[in-house]
Amino acid sequence: MDRLEIKSERLRVVFQSPGTFYKGPRFDWTGFITDIVLDGKHTFCTDESLVAGQGTGGRGLCNEFGIHEPVGYDEAKTGEWFPKIGIGLLKKTADKPYSFWDPCEITPFEVRVSSGSDTAKFVSEPVLCNGYAVRLTKTFSVEGNRLIIKYHLENMGEKVIDTTEYVHNFVSIDGKGIGKHSELSFSFVPAGENMPDIFMVNGNTIGFRDIPGKEFYWRTDNPGAQPLSWWMLKDRDTGAGIKETADFPLLRVAIWGKAHVISPEFFIHIHLKPQEIKEWSRVYEFIG
């Protein structure tokens, strides 16, 4: 089975089975969401790139562990393996800083998948590699217009796990892309240097001067402790929108996008001693 779906009375969420739609070395293979439909009419997912062969193969809601600090990479020698959480063991190709753009050989982790009408669970089993081993459990459920994602990460190895996780939300409301109709707001005031020229910041809200003519990116580190941080993208024309709420302190906030897609990103810092467990959650609300 290449895919599975979970549904509520309002929401339909489509997952691609691990190692089918996406087989790359960047994004977590477990719980790879490619389509979300609200009330049978509003859609929210798009491709990272509309040009075949460009980008890293992302679509919809796909998360990544260790975009800059994959577990065990620096210790591994060229030709040796290191674990990428949610994917498998990756072979280091060269003695240079890690880049998710680098193609590499992958030995996928075993993933157990179970699902019901409104829930799905993915369990990535640990494999000991140079003292590192992690069991990742992700549970998805839908209630009305909400998608709840719960993470359970257990350090099963002999060394400390120190990494990050975020969701690369490849979002486009009803396929309209980004422009003057788009409004991105936060539970805090987005502030910092290097704001893209396309942004119009007013308090906690970012508007857009026009359709972006090129790719844009902005980030801020350590944005401050928030009990429940959120971002929300709305279409001013229709009122449709998507909101993500996180229950963890934000390590970093980033916004990436171009004309057809935008990705607000909340990063969590993960530091686990052997046998320690970390749990966190993300709740997505879809507005029609």
Secondary structure as UniProt FT lines:
FT   STRAND          3..7
FT   STRAND          11..16
FT   TURN            18..19
FT   TURN            30..31
FT   STRAND          32..38
FT   TURN            39..41
FT   STRAND          42..43
FT   TURN            52..53
FT   STRAND          59..65
FT   TURN            71..75
FT   TURN            78..79
FT   STRAND          81..84
FT   TURN            85..87
FT   STRAND          88..91
FT   TURN            100..101
FT   STRAND          106..108
FT   STRAND          111..115
FT   STRAND          119..124
FT   TURN            130..131
FT   STRAND          134..143
FT   TURN            144..145
FT   STRAND          146..155
FT   STRAND          161..171
FT   HELIX           173..175
FT   TURN            180..181
FT   STRAND          182..186
FT   TURN            197..198
FT   STRAND          199..202
FT   TURN            203..204
FT   STRAND          205..208
FT   STRAND          216..221
FT   STRAND          229..235
FT   TURN            236..238
FT   STRAND          241..246
FT   STRAND          252..258
FT   TURN            259..260
FT   STRAND          261..272
FT   TURN            274..275
FT   STRAND          277..287
//
